[in-house]
Amino acid sequence: MTDESQTEEEELRREPPELDPEMLARREAALRHVRKFGDPVLKSRAVEVEQFDDGLRNEIARMGLLMEDAIGVGLAANQVGLLRRFFVYRVSEDDPLQAIVNPVIDWSSEEEETFEEGCLSLPQVVVEVTRPAQIRVSAQDRFGEPIEIEADGLEARVIQHELDHLDGVLIIDRASRGQRREAMRTLRELEQGF
């Protein structure tokens, strides 16, 4: 494993930093807006975005703030109850917020990487997911202009994770049977308040 791969794995596995009371309150408030496992919208395929208007751009901005407050690296529209094909992400605090609308993976590498992934919609669940190491995506930006993204490492993984959401696919759907069972146990315990 290269140093870069180790850094990306640490980034994926990182625990939220120790939060002061204000940040913790903001995180908890943001997470209340994120749909959780069991909500049917998370298993539904989102529809293409056809209108690129201020409403879309406002929703993108709102999702960016929610993602930031929730201490996430990506957030898909259906995670906030919108069945529309777009998501936001930021893999590094120094990067600008990226908004990807109507994404399609045009190419993915044969080389794959397996790392642990978590999800704001599946609290306290972490499973190993194998994904192509590099991808090329065609999409539109928040104004409807065509864009193409070539990504590898953490960025490729985040894009694929969020695109899965738009197709109604969750990380537990990509996990091994044993990890899926353990994830379901964790989710049941959370639901029951343990």
C-alpha positions in Angstrom: 0.0 0.0 0.0 1.4 3.4 -1.0 1.7 6.3 1.4 -1.0 8.0 -0.6 -3.3 5.0 -0.3 -2.7 4.9 3.5 -3.5 8.6 3.8 -6.7 8.1 1.8 -7.7 5.1 4.0 -7.1 7.1 7.1 -9.3 9.9 5.6 -12.1 7.4 5.0 -11.9 5.8 8.4 -11.4 9.1 10.4 -13.6 9.7 13.3 -15.2 13.1 13.5 -12.8 15.3 15.4 -13.4 16.1 19.1 -16.2 18.6 18.8 -16.9 21.6 21.0 -20.5 21.9 22.2 -21.5 24.4 19.4 -20.0 22.2 16.6 -21.6 19.1 18.2 -25.0 20.8 18.2 -24.6 21.9 14.6 -23.7 18.3 13.6 -26.7 16.9 15.4 -29.0 19.5 13.8 -27.6 18.7 10.4 -27.9 15.0 10.8 -31.6 15.4 11.6 -32.1 16.6 8.0 -30.4 13.4 6.6 -32.7 10.5 5.8 -31.7 7.3 7.6 -31.7 3.6 6.8 -35.3 2.4 6.4 -36.5 5.5 4.6 -37.8 4.4 1.2 -36.3 7.4 -0.6 -32.8 5.8 0.0 -33.7 2.8 -2.0 -35.3 4.7 -4.9 -33.6 5.8 -8.1 -33.4 9.5 -8.5 -34.7 11.2 -11.7 -32.7 13.4 -14.1 -32.5 17.1 -13.4 -34.0 19.1 -16.2 -34.3 22.6 -14.7 -31.1 24.4 -13.8 -32.6 27.3 -11.9 -32.1 29.2 -8.7 -34.1 26.5 -6.8 -31.5 23.9 -7.8 -28.5 26.1 -6.9 -30.1 27.0 -3.6 -30.6 23.3 -2.8 -27.0 22.6 -3.7 -25.8 25.4 -1.4 -28.1 24.1 1.4 -26.8 20.5 1.0 -23.2 21.8 1.0 -23.8 23.5 4.4 -25.6 20.4 5.8 -22.7 18.1 4.6 -20.2 20.4 6.2 -22.0 20.7 9.5 -22.6 16.9 9.5 -18.8 16.4 9.0 -19.3 14.4 5.8 -17.4 14.3 2.5 -20.5 13.8 0.3 -24.2 14.1 0.3 -26.7 12.9 -2.4 -30.0 14.6 -3.0 -32.1 11.6 -2.0 -30.3 11.7 1.4 -32.3 14.9 2.0 -35.5 13.5 0.5 -35.1 14.8 -3.0 -35.4 12.2 -5.8 -33.2 14.2 -8.2 -29.9 13.2 -9.7 -27.3 15.4 -8.1 -24.9 15.4 -5.2 -22.3 17.5 -3.5 -18.9 16.6 -2.2 -15.6 17.9 -0.9 -12.8 15.5 -0.2 -10.5 18.0 1.5 -11.3 21.0 3.6 -9.2 23.2 1.3 -11.2 22.1 -1.8 -14.2 24.1 -3.1 -17.6 22.4 -2.9 -18.3 20.3 -5.9 -21.8 19.8 -7.3 -22.4 17.1 -9.8 -25.7 16.9 -11.7 -26.9 14.0 -13.8 -23.6 12.0 -13.5 -22.8 9.0 -15.6 -19.6 6.9 -15.2 -18.2 6.7 -18.7 -15.1 4.6 -17.8 -13.8 2.8 -14.8 -10.5 1.1 -14.3 -10.1 -2.7 -14.0 -7.9 -2.0 -11.0 -10.0 -2.0 -7.8 -9.4 -0.9 -4.2 -11.1 -2.0 -1.1 -11.5 0.4 1.8 -13.9 0.9 4.7 -16.8 3.3 4.1 -19.3 5.0 6.3 -22.4 6.9 5.4 -24.4 9.7 7.0 -27.6 7.7 6.4 -26.3 4.6 8.2 -25.1 5.9 11.5 -22.2 4.0 13.2 -22.0 1.5 10.2 -18.6 1.0 8.5 -18.2 -1.7 5.9 -15.5 -2.7 3.4 -16.4 -1.7 -0.2 -14.5 -2.7 -3.3 -14.6 -0.1 -6.1 -12.7 0.8 -9.3 -9.6 2.8 -8.4 -10.1 5.4 -11.2 -13.2 6.7 -13.0 -14.2 9.2 -15.6 -17.6 10.8 -15.2 -19.6 13.0 -17.5 -22.2 15.3 -15.8 -23.4 18.8 -15.7 -22.6 21.6 -13.3 -25.1 23.6 -11.3 -25.8 25.8 -14.4 -26.4 22.9 -16.7 -23.0 23.2 -18.4 -21.4 19.8 -19.4 -18.4 18.8 -17.3 -16.1 15.8 -17.2 -14.2 14.6 -14.2 -11.4 12.1 -14.0 -10.9 11.0 -10.5 -8.9 8.4 -8.5 -8.3 7.6 -4.9 -10.6 9.2 -2.4 -12.4 11.4 -4.9 -13.2 8.4 -7.1 -14.6 6.5 -4.1 -16.7 9.5 -2.9 -18.2 10.0 -6.4 -19.1 6.3 -6.7 -20.6 6.2 -3.2 -22.8 9.3 -4.0 -23.7 8.0 -7.4 -24.8 4.7 -5.8 -27.2 6.8 -3.6 -28.8 8.2 -6.7 -29.4 4.7 -7.9 -30.9 3.6 -4.6 -27.8 1.5 -3.6 -26.3 1.7 -0.1 -22.9 0.6 1.1 -24.4 -2.4 2.9 -25.7 -3.6 -0.5 -22.0 -3.8 -1.6 -20.7 -5.4 1.7 -20.1 -9.1 2.4 -22.9 -11.1 3.9 -21.1 -11.1 7.3 -20.6 -7.3 7.3 -24.1 -6.7 6.2 -25.4 -8.8 9.1 -23.2 -6.9 11.6 -24.4 -3.6 10.0 -28.1 -4.6 10.4 -27.5 -5.5 14.0 -25.9 -2.1 14.7 -28.8 -0.3 13.0 -31.4 -2.3 15.0 -29.6 -1.5 18.2 -29.5 2.2 17.4 -33.2 2.1 16.5 -34.0 0.4 19.9 -31.8 3.0 21.7 -29.0 0.8 22.9 
